[in-house]
Amino acid sequence: MRRSPGLRIGIILAVVMPELPTTLTRQHLDRLRETFRGEVITPDDLGYDDARRVWNSMFDRRPAVLVRPTGVGDVATAIRFGRERGLEIAVRCGGHSAAGHSTSDGGLVIDLSRLRGVTVDPERRMARANGGALMGELDLAAQAHGLVCPIGTVGHTGIGGLTLGGGMGRLQRHFGLTIDNLRAVELVTADGRRVRASETDEPDLFWGIRGAGANFGVVTAFEFELRAFGPLLHRGLRIYPAAKVHEVWAMVRDFAAVAPDEIALILGIGRAEPAADYPESVAGGPIVLVGYNHSGDASAVERDTAPLRAGPEPISGWDRSQPYLEVQTANDLAMGPGHRFYIKGGYVNDLRPAALDALVAHATRAPGDSSFSVTVQGGAIARVPDGATAFTGRDARFEISADGGWDDPALDETYRGWIRRAMAIAEADAVTGRYVNEIAESGPAESLAIYGDAKLARLTALKRAWDPDNVFRLNHNITP
Ligand SMILES: Cc1cc2nc3c(=O)[nH]c(=O)nc-3n(C[C@H](O)[C@H](O)[C@H](O)COP(=O)(O)OP(=O)(O)OC[C@H]3O[C@@H](n4cnc5c(N)ncnc54)[C@H](O)[C@@H]3O)c2cc1C
């Protein structure tokens, strides 16, 4: 709700003071404003309600103060301020965290939205993204030179959270995870130090940054190697009746084992909703979808996707070539902020026939657009040894997840329950690891499930070295 300036004094007396934690007074905030170059926003400021909003409306939290640094010095000032005042510190890039990690009730939010911007050096094929940059900025800057970094699929996702967790998308089997193209980061650590981490500078920290990166500091810059690519991406989608789930799965599984790196492949099980968008024979009922992206030469697409045409007959489908930038922003509006969202992910090497049957039966009860999906891994993702980064799960053949979005808080349990049950069906097939960016719950059990015993032990030692007081704990936390 926007407030009129005339109410300002009343608001300060009636709202702000009771909301400030006992460790934080107006004098502290005044002193912060004297040294901080960027914005300092508290509940009495007109922009507070806009500033506190994150992508997932389930996390309707009220920080005591939000700051928007304009440079590295401001980031260090903010960390020091938060520590001195004993405030819980949240770091925000795109604000898309599924677990609500980039906001806090009563804490300090370091909002990096004033640290956007990406520059590209086409000669060296390198990009430098500031710590608050969004994915769409990197796509646009790189494609201007016929280059690309494999990142995610929605333009307003933050490069920060996406990269520090791993980074999956349409080009990863071809070019590797986002972290496999990350060459260095600059960060401000819990004690205010400015550190560069790469394969040669602080290599152990760089190992942890790539998969558990939200735990070690505020990253103020990312350096990515870019690949020659574009401008077109070749794509297709097929819709199958759910009764064919076994044949479709066999086709996808066998294709996955031999598919060239250029192919990205995803299978979805859900409900044909909204019914008007689907052929009458399946409208409203369970369906199986198979989508592909081909990031190679147009002349190779027909040959490379032949296994999809040799499988069961789809009800409908399409194939087309589209500018990569158009594809990368196509869902930006549909996936816009302000809705409720829940996701749970994992990895499998196969799915049992009984699990497929149970998933189809479960799909008949799917609320709204909730669905279960299987993304093919392998290719460049699997050529990096699992131990090379903190990211866990690259050896699995498939990444799985269930998710859904809705608006009515009264439906929270309906959606979460459906998503949890979908993942419980696949649990017997699950192998070690979870993708950190696809886990909406957090706690010690989730961190163990994400990283597994061995990596969690190595990460714990790193955390003790770089953040022994757990200043950065709003993340899938590594407890020091
Ligand atoms: C619409 C949508 C589409 C998505 N698509 C994909 C996809 O295609 N591929 C994929 O892999 N994932 C995808 N995700 C998941 C996404 O990668 C995670 O939600 C990720 O955490 C979002 O990053 P963010 O910067 O927007 O989030 P934020 O909420 O800002 O941050 C997430 C976490 O990272 C930390 N963090 C962020 N920036 C920094 C920084 N500079 N320094 C230190 N810590 C930082 C935060 O503290 C927090 O713990 C998607 C999510 C959404 C909501």
The ligand as an SDF file (V2000), in Angstrom:
LIG
                    3D

 53 58  0  0  0  0  0  0  0  0999 V2000
   10.8290  -17.9200  -12.5290 C   0  0  0  0  0  0  0  0  0  0  0  0
   12.0260  -18.7640  -12.1580 C   0  0  0  0  0  0  0  0  0  0  0  0
   12.7390  -19.3950  -13.1510 C   0  0  0  0  0  0  0  0  0  0  0  0
   13.8570  -20.1600  -12.8310 C   0  0  0  0  0  0  0  0  0  0  0  0
   14.5460  -20.7970  -13.8250 N   0  0  0  0  0  0  0  0  0  0  0  0
   15.6660  -21.4790  -13.5370 C   0  0  0  0  0  0  0  0  0  0  0  0
   16.4290  -22.1030  -14.5560 C   0  0  0  0  0  0  0  0  0  0  0  0
   16.0740  -22.0720  -15.7170 O   0  0  0  0  0  0  0  0  0  0  0  0
   17.5730  -22.7420  -14.2100 N   0  0  0  0  0  0  0  0  0  0  0  0
   17.9950  -22.8080  -12.9170 C   0  0  0  0  0  0  0  0  0  0  0  0
   19.0450  -23.3830  -12.6800 O   0  0  0  0  0  0  0  0  0  0  0  0
   17.2820  -22.2520  -11.9210 N   0  0  0  0  0  0  0  0  0  0  0  0
   16.1370  -21.5980  -12.2030 C   0  0  0  0  0  0  0  0  0  0  0  0
   15.3990  -21.0420  -11.1920 N   0  0  0  0  0  0  0  0  0  0  0  0
   15.8590  -21.1940   -9.8170 C   0  0  0  0  0  0  0  0  0  0  0  0
   16.8510  -20.0770   -9.5220 C   0  0  0  0  0  0  0  0  0  0  0  0
   18.1130  -20.4550  -10.0220 O   0  0  0  0  0  0  0  0  0  0  0  0
   16.9650  -19.8770   -8.0210 C   0  0  0  0  0  0  0  0  0  0  0  0
   15.7220  -19.4780   -7.5140 O   0  0  0  0  0  0  0  0  0  0  0  0
   18.0170  -18.8120   -7.6990 C   0  0  0  0  0  0  0  0  0  0  0  0
   18.3200  -18.8690   -6.3490 O   0  0  0  0  0  0  0  0  0  0  0  0
   17.5340  -17.4400   -8.0690 C   0  0  0  0  0  0  0  0  0  0  0  0
   18.5570  -16.5080   -7.9710 O   0  0  0  0  0  0  0  0  0  0  0  0
   18.2020  -15.0010   -7.5930 P   0  0  0  0  0  0  0  0  0  0  0  0
   19.4580  -14.2580   -7.5760 O   0  0  0  0  0  0  0  0  0  0  0  0
   17.0940  -14.5310   -8.4620 O   0  0  0  0  0  0  0  0  0  0  0  0
   17.5870  -15.2110   -6.1550 O   0  0  0  0  0  0  0  0  0  0  0  0
   17.7840  -14.4960   -4.7520 P   0  0  0  0  0  0  0  0  0  0  0  0
   16.5480  -14.8370   -4.0080 O   0  0  0  0  0  0  0  0  0  0  0  0
   18.1450  -13.0760   -4.8910 O   0  0  0  0  0  0  0  0  0  0  0  0
   19.0200  -15.2790   -4.1520 O   0  0  0  0  0  0  0  0  0  0  0  0
   19.0100  -16.6780   -3.9650 C   0  0  0  0  0  0  0  0  0  0  0  0
   20.1140  -17.0770   -2.9830 C   0  0  0  0  0  0  0  0  0  0  0  0
   21.3780  -16.7030   -3.5150 O   0  0  0  0  0  0  0  0  0  0  0  0
   22.0060  -15.7450   -2.6780 C   0  0  0  0  0  0  0  0  0  0  0  0
   22.6290  -14.7360   -3.5360 N   0  0  0  0  0  0  0  0  0  0  0  0
   22.0880  -14.1640   -4.6330 C   0  0  0  0  0  0  0  0  0  0  0  0
   22.9650  -13.3200   -5.1840 N   0  0  0  0  0  0  0  0  0  0  0  0
   24.0730  -13.3480   -4.4310 C   0  0  0  0  0  0  0  0  0  0  0  0
   25.3300  -12.7020   -4.5030 C   0  0  0  0  0  0  0  0  0  0  0  0
   25.6110  -11.8370   -5.4780 N   0  0  0  0  0  0  0  0  0  0  0  0
   26.2640  -12.9910   -3.5550 N   0  0  0  0  0  0  0  0  0  0  0  0
   25.9900  -13.8760   -2.5680 C   0  0  0  0  0  0  0  0  0  0  0  0
   24.8110  -14.5150   -2.4440 N   0  0  0  0  0  0  0  0  0  0  0  0
   23.8630  -14.2600   -3.3740 C   0  0  0  0  0  0  0  0  0  0  0  0
   20.9080  -15.2000   -1.7910 C   0  0  0  0  0  0  0  0  0  0  0  0
   21.3810  -14.7550   -0.5740 O   0  0  0  0  0  0  0  0  0  0  0  0
   19.9960  -16.4050   -1.6340 C   0  0  0  0  0  0  0  0  0  0  0  0
   20.4680  -17.2660   -0.6310 O   0  0  0  0  0  0  0  0  0  0  0  0
   14.2690  -20.2860  -11.4820 C   0  0  0  0  0  0  0  0  0  0  0  0
   13.5160  -19.6640  -10.4750 C   0  0  0  0  0  0  0  0  0  0  0  0
   12.4140  -18.9090  -10.8040 C   0  0  0  0  0  0  0  0  0  0  0  0
   11.6090  -18.2820   -9.7200 C   0  0  0  0  0  0  0  0  0  0  0  0
  1  2  1  0
  2  3  1  0
  2 52  2  0
  3  4  2  0
  4  5  1  0
  4 50  1  0
  5  6  2  0
  6  7  1  0
  6 13  1  0
  7  8  2  0
  7  9  1  0
  9 10  1  0
 10 11  2  0
 10 12  1  0
 12 13  2  0
 13 14  1  0
 14 15  1  0
 14 50  1  0
 15 16  1  0
 16 17  1  0
 16 18  1  0
 18 19  1  0
 18 20  1  0
 20 21  1  0
 20 22  1  0
 22 23  1  0
 23 24  1  0
 24 25  2  0
 24 26  1  0
 24 27  1  0
 27 28  1  0
 28 29  2  0
 28 30  1  0
 28 31  1  0
 31 32  1  0
 32 33  1  0
 33 34  1  0
 33 48  1  0
 34 35  1  0
 35 36  1  0
 35 46  1  0
 36 37  1  0
 36 45  1  0
 37 38  2  0
 38 39  1  0
 39 40  1  0
 39 45  2  0
 40 41  1  0
 40 42  2  0
 42 43  1  0
 43 44  2  0
 44 45  1  0
 46 47  1  0
 46 48  1  0
 48 49  1  0
 50 51  2  0
 51 52  1  0
 52 53  1  0
M  END
$$$$
